[in-house]
């Protein structure tokens, strides 16, 4: 697991670390294109918490949004 994701998992509260753990496999294979709604269902987090967590991961340089998937979901990659 890349150092950035490992650091994010340690820094985040347990609920938010579920989001990072959910994204990690896709990020390691080229990028994650999950919708906020899909992440919320898979992690049990609220939509607001998912948005906040994605913003926090971006601010800390753990992920970078590079566009959108064909279905409109944000596409995140490792920096």
Secondary structure as UniProt FT lines:
FT   HELIX           3..11
FT   HELIX           14..28
FT   TURN            29..30
FT   HELIX           36..43
FT   HELIX           47..59
FT   TURN            60..61
FT   STRAND          64..68
FT   TURN            70..71
FT   STRAND          74..77
//
